[in-house]
């Protein structure tokens, strides 16, 4: 199946109304949501991602189906008079009306353009036997022939508080899929906790696609009572998060407010933005539920914090006995597994302390999996023969040559003194002493100086060799750490950063009014 950013490329004819920005931004949000889902797969539970995929599929199908039409559902409790309102809006007695018991045994639809509305009703899964055309032999003319209303599909739902489980399921299904909702309350049960907690409060982000109707105002004592109940209902709706929702007081019996409601419904049909608004509201509601799993510090350009990496490498090197200023080629380095685990746990703490739980778990899992493979990989790496040893520095070699020259001069001086003591001709005693002292003194001084300097230079060269060997061993340790720990953890961190960016793009509300 194509990803949403493929299937949503291009225009959706019939939806580019209001402003050109609206459909473009909606498609961009849907695309970002799909990419977020791809990045989050395996990190967020499938049950969290299933509603996302369902919304993406529904959005694609809705935007491709009957873009000129709007599905408006009328919902309410038993005895609220919603079917009477439905008949008043339609202008015909199409839906049975009851007073004490629910009489809407199933949803009923009325379309002013039944042929054009057919694909939308099919998409909603609406039974063909309950679809009623507004025009035909019943009514061939009149004000409701307005072309604007030809875009309208009006659906009367069963009572949401019906004792029939199937009725409640039907209400829930159409409420979740309709383009616009009309929720009918009555003066007796307008504050019922069931309807507010189960339906209206979850629609707090759907004020643009919701109309609340206080029906049966004729049962109140007078205008003051209507105003009082309306004010109280407005307060309750504000508590539900619907302070700005459209609220209309009506009486299907007297006709009060019905014209205002009919105009509101006509406005919904005329806007041709209703589907966009509903999908955008659904996006707002859905993405808000992901706030907790994307609230946290987002890794920067250096995904795996360099100081954390350095401490990790130090800890693993210490677990192998490497450190303290020296290392030896060919030495055997026992790996202390518990020290490796400790270094990895410290690194994990530094990396995930500011991440949301699902993503922190992903990083920990990647590090834990790698930590189990590090000891064996480290043994194999450290057992690999090192490169050739560094050559003896030239100055150490020069000191050795100077030492031998000094020794030679010293020997020459000693021989000269011996010859002078023997008074061998033609050297003679006095001249021999002077001739022998010069090379003797020079040889002794040269040998002692070369010995001292050579030893110092050799010690420095040995220290450099050990440091170089330790640097090489540490580089090997770092390579193992990168392969089994740093790189896998970086993949998880970058995955979170990518998913977070797509979440932010999908979360951006589409403010259209």
C-alpha positions as CSV (number, residue, x, y, z in Angstrom):
1,X,0.0,0.0,0.0
2,X,1.3,3.5,-0.8
3,X,2.4,5.6,2.0
4,X,0.2,8.6,2.8
5,X,2.8,11.1,1.5
6,X,2.5,9.3,-1.9
7,X,-1.3,8.9,-2.0
8,X,-1.9,12.5,-0.8
9,X,0.4,14.1,-3.4
10,X,-1.6,16.5,-5.7
11,X,-4.8,18.3,-5.4
12,X,-8.1,16.9,-4.2
13,X,-10.7,18.5,-6.6
14,X,-13.6,20.1,-4.8
15,X,-11.8,20.7,-1.5
16,X,-9.7,23.8,-2.4
17,X,-12.1,26.2,-0.8
18,X,-11.9,28.7,2.0
19,X,-8.3,29.3,1.4
20,X,-5.8,27.4,-0.8
21,X,-3.7,26.9,2.3
22,X,-6.3,24.7,4.1
23,X,-6.1,21.5,2.0
24,X,-2.3,22.0,1.5
25,X,-1.7,22.2,5.2
26,X,-4.0,19.3,5.9
27,X,-2.2,17.1,3.5
28,X,1.1,18.1,4.9
29,X,-0.1,17.2,8.4
30,X,-1.4,13.9,7.3
31,X,1.9,13.1,5.5
32,X,3.8,14.1,8.7
33,X,1.6,11.9,10.8
34,X,2.2,8.9,8.5
35,X,6.0,9.5,8.6
36,X,5.7,9.8,12.4
37,X,3.9,6.4,12.5
38,X,6.7,4.8,10.4
39,X,9.4,6.2,12.6
40,X,7.5,5.1,15.8
41,X,6.7,1.6,14.6
42,X,8.3,-0.8,17.1
43,X,8.8,1.9,19.7
44,X,5.1,2.8,20.4
45,X,2.6,-0.1,21.0
46,X,0.6,-1.2,18.0
47,X,-2.6,-0.3,19.8
48,X,-1.4,3.3,20.0
49,X,-0.7,3.4,16.3
50,X,-3.8,1.6,15.0
51,X,-6.0,4.7,15.5
52,X,-3.5,6.7,13.5
53,X,-3.5,4.3,10.6
54,X,-7.3,4.2,10.7
55,X,-7.5,8.0,10.6
56,X,-5.0,8.2,7.7
57,X,-7.0,5.6,5.7
58,X,-10.3,7.4,6.5
59,X,-8.9,10.8,5.5
60,X,-7.6,9.4,2.2
61,X,-11.0,7.8,1.4
62,X,-13.0,10.9,2.5
63,X,-11.0,13.3,0.5
64,X,-11.4,11.2,-2.6
65,X,-15.1,10.7,-2.1
66,X,-17.9,13.1,-2.9
67,X,-15.9,16.3,-2.1
68,X,-19.0,18.5,-2.9
69,X,-21.1,16.8,-0.3
70,X,-21.2,17.1,3.5
71,X,-22.6,14.4,5.8
72,X,-24.4,16.1,8.8
73,X,-25.7,13.8,11.5
74,X,-28.3,14.7,14.2
75,X,-27.7,12.9,17.5
76,X,-29.4,13.1,20.8
77,X,-31.0,11.3,23.7
78,X,-34.4,9.7,24.0
79,X,-37.2,12.3,23.9
80,X,-34.9,15.2,22.9
81,X,-36.9,15.8,19.8
82,X,-34.1,15.2,17.3
83,X,-36.3,13.4,14.8
84,X,-38.8,16.3,14.9
85,X,-35.9,18.6,14.1
86,X,-34.8,16.3,11.3
87,X,-38.3,16.4,9.8
88,X,-38.4,20.2,10.2
89,X,-35.1,20.6,8.5
90,X,-36.0,18.3,5.7
91,X,-39.5,19.7,5.3
92,X,-41.1,16.2,5.3
93,X,-42.1,13.7,7.9
94,X,-39.4,11.1,7.1
95,X,-38.3,10.1,10.6
96,X,-40.8,8.7,13.1
97,X,-41.3,10.8,16.2
98,X,-41.9,9.6,19.7
99,X,-42.3,11.2,23.1
100,X,-41.6,8.7,25.8
101,X,-39.8,5.9,23.9
102,X,-37.1,5.8,21.3
103,X,-38.8,5.5,17.9
104,X,-35.7,5.9,15.6
105,X,-35.0,2.2,15.2
106,X,-32.1,2.9,12.9
107,X,-30.3,5.8,11.2
108,X,-32.2,7.5,8.4
109,X,-30.6,9.7,5.7
110,X,-32.0,12.3,3.4
111,X,-30.0,13.5,0.5
112,X,-31.0,16.5,-1.8
113,X,-28.8,14.9,-4.5
114,X,-29.0,11.2,-3.9
115,X,-26.9,10.2,-6.9
116,X,-24.0,12.5,-6.0
117,X,-24.3,11.6,-2.3
118,X,-24.3,7.9,-2.9
119,X,-20.6,7.3,-2.8
120,X,-20.4,9.2,0.5
121,X,-23.1,7.1,2.0
122,X,-21.4,4.0,0.7
123,X,-18.2,5.2,2.4
124,X,-20.1,5.6,5.7
125,X,-21.5,2.1,5.3
126,X,-25.1,3.5,5.3
127,X,-27.8,0.9,4.5
128,X,-29.4,1.5,1.1
129,X,-32.8,0.7,2.4
130,X,-32.7,3.7,4.8
131,X,-31.6,6.3,2.2
132,X,-34.4,8.7,1.3
133,X,-34.1,11.2,-1.6
134,X,-35.3,14.7,-0.7
135,X,-36.7,15.3,-4.1
136,X,-38.6,13.3,-6.6
137,X,-42.3,12.5,-6.9
138,X,-42.8,13.8,-3.3
139,X,-41.4,17.3,-4.0
140,X,-40.5,18.5,-7.4
141,X,-40.0,22.2,-6.6
142,X,-39.7,24.7,-3.8
143,X,-37.1,26.6,-1.9
144,X,-35.3,23.4,-0.8
145,X,-34.3,22.9,-4.4
146,X,-31.5,25.4,-3.7
147,X,-28.3,24.1,-5.3
148,X,-26.5,24.7,-2.0
149,X,-28.6,22.1,-0.3
150,X,-27.9,19.6,-3.1
151,X,-24.5,19.1,-1.3
152,X,-26.2,18.1,1.9
153,X,-26.7,14.6,3.4
154,X,-28.7,14.8,6.6
155,X,-28.7,11.7,8.9
156,X,-31.0,11.2,11.8
157,X,-29.4,8.8,14.3
158,X,-30.9,6.4,16.9
159,X,-30.9,7.6,20.5
160,X,-27.4,7.4,22.0
161,X,-29.0,6.2,25.3
162,X,-31.0,3.5,23.7
163,X,-31.2,0.2,25.5
164,X,-30.3,-1.5,22.2
165,X,-26.6,-2.0,22.1
166,X,-26.6,-2.0,18.3
167,X,-28.1,1.5,18.4
168,X,-25.3,2.9,20.6
169,X,-22.7,1.3,18.3
170,X,-24.4,2.8,15.3
171,X,-24.4,6.2,16.9
172,X,-20.7,5.9,17.8
173,X,-19.8,4.9,14.3
174,X,-21.5,7.7,12.5
175,X,-20.5,10.3,15.1
176,X,-16.9,9.3,14.4
177,X,-17.2,9.6,10.7
178,X,-19.6,12.5,10.0
179,X,-18.4,15.8,8.6
180,X,-20.6,17.8,10.9
181,X,-22.5,17.0,14.1
182,X,-25.7,18.4,15.5
183,X,-26.2,17.4,19.1
184,X,-29.7,17.9,20.3
185,X,-30.3,18.4,24.1
186,X,-33.6,19.1,25.9
187,X,-34.4,21.3,28.9
188,X,-34.9,18.2,31.2
189,X,-31.6,16.4,30.4
190,X,-29.3,19.0,29.0
191,X,-26.9,18.6,32.0
192,X,-26.9,14.7,31.8
193,X,-23.4,13.6,32.7
194,X,-23.6,10.7,30.3
195,X,-23.8,12.8,27.2
196,X,-21.2,15.3,28.3
197,X,-18.6,12.8,29.5
198,X,-19.2,10.2,26.8
199,X,-19.7,12.4,23.8
200,X,-19.4,16.2,24.1
201,X,-16.3,16.4,26.2
202,X,-14.3,14.2,23.9
203,X,-15.3,16.6,21.1
204,X,-13.6,19.5,22.8
205,X,-11.4,20.0,19.7
206,X,-14.3,19.7,17.3
207,X,-16.1,23.0,18.0
208,X,-15.8,24.0,14.3
209,X,-17.7,20.9,13.2
210,X,-20.3,20.8,16.0
211,X,-23.6,22.5,16.6
212,X,-25.3,22.1,19.9
213,X,-29.1,22.6,19.9
214,X,-31.3,23.2,23.0
215,X,-34.6,21.9,21.7
216,X,-38.1,21.9,23.1
217,X,-37.8,25.4,24.5
218,X,-41.6,25.6,24.2
219,X,-41.7,23.4,27.4
220,X,-40.0,26.2,29.4
221,X,-42.2,28.9,31.1
222,X,-41.0,31.8,29.0
223,X,-38.1,33.6,27.4
224,X,-36.4,34.3,30.7
225,X,-36.4,30.6,31.5
226,X,-35.0,29.8,28.0
227,X,-32.2,32.4,28.5
228,X,-31.4,31.0,32.0
229,X,-31.2,27.4,30.7
230,X,-29.2,28.5,27.7
231,X,-26.7,30.3,29.9
232,X,-26.3,27.3,32.2
233,X,-25.8,25.0,29.2
234,X,-23.2,27.4,27.9
235,X,-21.4,27.1,31.2
236,X,-21.4,23.3,31.1
237,X,-20.2,23.3,27.5
238,X,-17.3,25.6,28.5
239,X,-16.4,23.1,31.2
240,X,-16.4,20.5,28.4
241,X,-13.9,22.6,26.5
242,X,-16.5,23.8,24.1
243,X,-16.8,27.5,25.1
244,X,-16.9,28.6,21.5
245,X,-19.3,26.0,20.1
246,X,-22.3,27.2,18.2
247,X,-25.4,26.9,20.4
248,X,-28.9,27.3,19.0
249,X,-32.2,27.2,21.0
250,X,-35.1,25.7,19.0
251,X,-38.6,24.3,19.3
252,X,-39.6,21.9,16.6
253,X,-43.2,22.3,17.8
254,X,-43.4,26.1,17.4
255,X,-40.7,26.6,14.8
256,X,-38.6,28.9,17.0
257,X,-35.0,28.7,16.1
258,X,-35.6,26.2,13.3
259,X,-34.8,28.8,10.6
260,X,-31.5,29.7,12.4
261,X,-30.6,26.0,12.5
262,X,-31.6,25.5,8.9
263,X,-29.3,28.4,7.9
264,X,-26.5,26.9,9.9
265,X,-26.9,23.6,8.1
266,X,-27.1,25.4,4.8
267,X,-23.9,27.2,5.7
268,X,-22.2,23.9,6.4
269,X,-23.3,22.6,3.0
270,X,-22.2,25.8,1.2
271,X,-18.7,26.0,2.7
272,X,-17.4,22.8,1.1
273,X,-14.8,22.9,3.9
274,X,-16.6,20.7,6.3
275,X,-14.6,17.5,5.5
276,X,-11.3,19.5,5.9
277,X,-12.4,20.9,9.2
278,X,-13.5,17.5,10.5
279,X,-10.3,15.8,9.5
280,X,-8.3,18.6,10.9
281,X,-10.2,18.4,14.2
282,X,-9.6,14.6,14.3
283,X,-5.9,15.3,13.7
284,X,-5.9,17.7,16.6
285,X,-7.6,15.3,18.9
286,X,-5.4,12.3,17.9
287,X,-2.0,14.1,18.0
288,X,-2.8,15.6,21.4
289,X,-2.9,12.1,22.8
290,X,0.7,11.6,21.8
291,X,2.0,14.6,23.7
292,X,3.4,12.5,26.5
293,X,5.4,10.3,24.3
294,X,7.0,13.2,22.5
295,X,7.7,15.5,25.5
296,X,11.3,15.6,26.2
297,X,14.7,17.0,25.2
298,X,15.3,16.4,21.5
299,X,18.9,15.3,20.6
300,X,20.9,17.9,18.9
301,X,23.4,17.7,16.0
302,X,25.6,15.4,18.1
303,X,23.0,12.8,18.7
304,X,25.2,10.7,21.0
305,X,26.6,13.2,23.5
306,X,30.4,13.2,23.1
307,X,31.2,13.4,26.8
308,X,29.0,10.4,27.4
309,X,30.8,8.5,24.7
310,X,34.2,9.4,26.1
311,X,33.1,8.2,29.6
312,X,31.8,5.0,28.0
313,X,35.0,4.3,26.2
314,X,37.0,5.0,29.3
315,X,34.9,2.6,31.3
316,X,35.2,-0.2,28.8
317,X,39.0,0.4,28.5
318,X,39.2,0.3,32.3
319,X,37.3,-3.0,32.2
320,X,40.1,-4.4,30.0
321,X,42.8,-3.0,32.2
322,X,43.8,-0.4,29.7
323,X,44.7,3.0,31.1
324,X,46.9,4.7,33.7
325,X,49.3,6.0,31.1
326,X,50.6,2.9,29.6
327,X,49.9,-0.1,27.5
328,X,52.0,-3.0,26.2
329,X,52.0,-4.7,22.9
330,X,51.2,-8.3,23.0
331,X,49.9,-8.2,26.6
332,X,46.9,-10.2,27.7
333,X,44.0,-8.0,28.8
334,X,41.3,-9.8,30.8
335,X,37.8,-8.4,30.3
336,X,35.8,-7.7,33.5
337,X,32.2,-8.1,32.2
338,X,30.6,-6.5,35.3
339,X,32.7,-3.3,34.7
340,X,31.5,-3.3,31.0
341,X,27.9,-3.5,32.2
342,X,28.5,-0.7,34.7
343,X,29.9,1.6,32.0
344,X,27.0,0.9,29.7
345,X,24.4,1.5,32.4
346,X,26.1,4.9,33.2
347,X,26.0,5.8,29.5
348,X,22.4,4.8,29.3
349,X,21.5,7.0,32.2
350,X,23.2,10.0,30.6
351,X,21.5,9.4,27.3
352,X,17.9,8.7,28.3
353,X,17.2,10.7,31.4
354,X,15.4,13.4,29.4
355,X,13.7,11.1,26.8
356,X,10.1,10.0,27.0
357,X,9.7,6.4,28.2
358,X,9.1,4.5,24.9
359,X,12.2,6.1,23.3
360,X,14.3,5.7,26.4
361,X,13.4,2.0,26.4
362,X,14.6,1.8,22.8
363,X,17.9,3.3,23.6
364,X,18.3,1.0,26.7
365,X,17.5,-2.1,24.7
366,X,20.0,-1.2,22.0
367,X,22.7,-0.6,24.6
368,X,21.8,-3.8,26.5
369,X,21.9,-5.9,23.3
370,X,25.3,-4.5,22.4
371,X,26.7,-4.8,25.9
372,X,26.2,-8.6,25.7
373,X,28.4,-8.7,22.6
374,X,31.1,-6.3,23.7
375,X,33.3,-8.6,25.9
376,X,33.8,-11.2,23.2
377,X,34.4,-8.6,20.5
378,X,36.8,-6.8,22.8
379,X,38.8,-10.0,23.4
380,X,39.0,-10.6,19.7
381,X,40.1,-7.1,18.9
382,X,42.8,-6.9,21.6
383,X,44.1,-10.3,20.6
384,X,44.8,-9.0,17.0
385,X,48.6,-8.4,16.6
386,X,49.6,-4.9,16.9
387,X,51.4,-3.0,14.2
388,X,55.3,-2.9,14.0
389,X,57.0,-1.3,16.9
390,X,58.3,2.2,16.5
391,X,62.0,2.5,15.5
392,X,64.5,3.6,18.1
393,X,64.7,7.4,18.0
394,X,67.7,8.9,16.2
395,X,68.9,10.7,19.3
396,X,69.0,7.5,21.3
397,X,71.1,5.9,18.6
398,X,73.4,9.0,18.5
399,X,73.8,8.7,22.3
400,X,74.8,5.0,21.9
401,X,77.4,6.0,19.3
402,X,78.7,8.8,21.5
403,X,79.0,6.3,24.4
404,X,81.1,4.0,22.4
405,X,83.3,6.9,21.2
406,X,83.7,8.0,24.8
407,X,84.7,4.5,25.8
408,X,87.2,4.3,23.0
409,X,88.8,7.6,24.0
410,X,88.9,6.5,27.6
411,X,90.7,3.3,26.6
412,X,93.1,5.3,24.4
413,X,93.8,7.6,27.4
414,X,94.4,4.6,29.7
415,X,96.8,3.0,27.2
416,X,98.7,6.3,26.8
417,X,99.1,6.6,30.6
418,X,100.3,3.0,30.7
419,X,102.9,3.7,28.1
420,X,104.0,6.9,29.9
421,X,104.4,5.0,33.2
422,X,106.6,2.5,31.4
423,X,108.7,5.4,30.0
424,X,108.8,3.8,26.6
425,X,110.8,5.7,24.0
426,X,110.1,7.9,22.1
427,X,107.1,9.0,24.1
428,X,108.8,9.6,27.4
429,X,107.2,9.9,30.8
430,X,106.3,13.5,30.9
431,X,105.1,14.0,27.4
432,X,103.1,10.7,27.6
433,X,101.2,11.8,30.6
434,X,100.0,14.9,28.9
435,X,99.2,13.1,25.7
436,X,97.1,10.5,27.5
437,X,95.1,12.8,29.8
438,X,93.3,14.6,27.0
439,X,91.6,11.6,25.4
440,X,91.0,10.0,28.8
441,X,89.2,13.1,30.1
442,X,87.3,13.6,26.9
443,X,86.3,9.9,26.7
444,X,85.1,9.8,30.4
445,X,83.1,13.0,30.0
446,X,81.6,11.9,26.6
447,X,80.8,8.5,27.9
448,X,79.1,9.7,31.1
449,X,77.2,12.4,29.1
450,X,76.1,9.9,26.5
451,X,75.1,7.4,29.1
452,X,73.0,10.0,31.0
453,X,71.4,11.5,28.0
454,X,70.8,8.2,26.3
455,X,69.1,6.8,29.4
456,X,66.9,9.8,29.7
457,X,66.0,9.7,26.0
458,X,65.4,5.9,26.1
459,X,63.0,6.4,29.1
460,X,61.2,9.1,27.2
461,X,61.0,6.9,24.1
462,X,59.7,4.0,26.2
463,X,57.0,6.2,27.7
464,X,56.0,7.5,24.3
465,X,55.9,3.9,23.0
466,X,53.6,2.9,25.9
467,X,51.4,5.9,25.4
468,X,51.2,5.1,21.6
469,X,50.4,1.5,22.4
470,X,47.6,2.7,24.8
471,X,46.3,5.1,22.3
472,X,46.1,2.3,19.7
473,X,44.4,0.0,22.2
474,X,42.0,2.7,23.2
475,X,41.2,3.3,19.5
476,X,40.4,-0.4,19.2
477,X,38.2,-0.2,22.3
478,X,36.5,2.9,20.9
479,X,35.9,1.0,17.6
480,X,34.2,-1.8,19.5
481,X,32.1,0.6,21.6
482,X,31.0,2.5,18.4
483,X,30.0,-0.7,16.6
484,X,28.1,-2.4,19.3
485,X,26.9,0.5,21.5
486,X,27.2,4.0,20.1
487,X,26.0,3.4,16.6
488,X,22.9,1.4,17.6
489,X,22.0,3.9,20.3
490,X,22.5,6.7,17.8
491,X,20.1,5.0,15.4
492,X,17.4,5.0,18.2
493,X,18.1,8.6,19.1
494,X,18.0,9.8,15.5
495,X,14.8,7.8,15.2
496,X,13.2,9.7,18.1
497,X,14.5,13.0,16.7
498,X,12.9,12.2,13.3
499,X,9.6,11.0,14.8
500,X,9.5,14.1,17.0
501,X,10.0,16.4,14.0
502,X,7.1,14.7,12.2
503,X,5.0,14.8,15.3
504,X,5.5,18.6,15.6
505,X,4.5,19.0,12.0
506,X,1.4,16.9,12.4
507,X,0.5,18.6,15.7
508,X,0.3,22.0,14.2
509,X,-3.4,22.9,14.3
510,X,-5.2,24.1,11.2
511,X,-6.9,27.2,12.5
512,X,-9.7,27.9,10.0
513,X,-13.0,29.6,10.8
